[in-house]
Amino acid sequence: MSTPGTPGYAAQTAPPPAAGLDRPMQGRVALVAGASKGIGAATAEAFADAGAAVVLAARDAAALESVAQKIRARGGRATAIRADVSDADSVRSLVESALDTYGRLDAAFNNATDGPMPAPLAEIDPAEFDRGIATNVRGTFLGMKYQISAMLQSGGGTIVNMASRAGVIGVAGLAAYVAGKAGIIGLTKVAALDYADQGIRVNVVAPGTILTHHLEAAGPEAQRQAALASPMHRIGSPSEVAQAVIWLSSPASAYISGAVIPIDGGQSAGLKPPRMYRQGQPLPPA
């Protein structure tokens, strides 16, 4: 396993996308909420590379516009709109702006998140907990509510919601985050069932450890430990999550709805101890 600062580390954490891919989203319109950085920005760029016109949304207007300019510089179409996913009027206006600008909405990725810093459950401020639930659960509900209404106008579409491995298994110290991501998984399954016969597919991705700005800021040792926790012994990249979202949004996944897709290097499959012992025999020193 390479470590930060040694040859091969960057390639293991962020493999380049495969060459020669077609443009499965050509002629379509995609909306990405939480698109100002990290996985959201990478997914917005991936939608554009796949041929879609992209509507980018987040609270940081300057960061959004920077992503949009990057897309336009590569010949893509992108519109940046400041929005608060926890506010119904803001989300409704966002979707209406997408329709006014491009005439339709075919795909959406609900990626916005927020919440308190890690702490034991009893030490979390109720207002901070509410903030996490408002962004994750209410934000995803509002996004789907208005996105689905828009998609029904043109015969259907696809929605991918951002959960986390933490929403499937739980993580100590992350009560609001875990509750929010678990709620997103539940909402996704209900929406998938409600609209399965109306041309709308709804799925959820559940990433494990991804090299976003949070893990970058945590430093080399945190990254090394995170990589060792994965059966693949590496960290995932935002582009790998983005490519999964594009696949779930494309005709290639046409018979998939209501699914929870782990993007975690095999962690959700179970445990892979670094060393195994034989029953009744001492484990020799490493």
ABEGO torsion letter per residue (X at the ends): XBBBGBBGAAAAABBBBBBGBBBAABGBBBBBBGAABEAAAAAAAAAAAAGBBBBBBBABAAAAAAAAAAAAAAGBBBBBBBBBAABAAAAAAAAAAAAAAAGBBABBBBABBBEBBBBBAAABBAAAAAAAAAAAAAAAAAAAAAAAAAAAAAGEEBBBBBBBAAAAAEBBGBAAAAAAAAAAAAAAAAAAAAAAAAGBBBBBBBBBBBBBAAAAAAEAAAAAAAAAABAAGBBBBAAAAAAAAAAAABAAAAABBGBBBBBAGGAAAEBBBABBBBBGBBBBBX
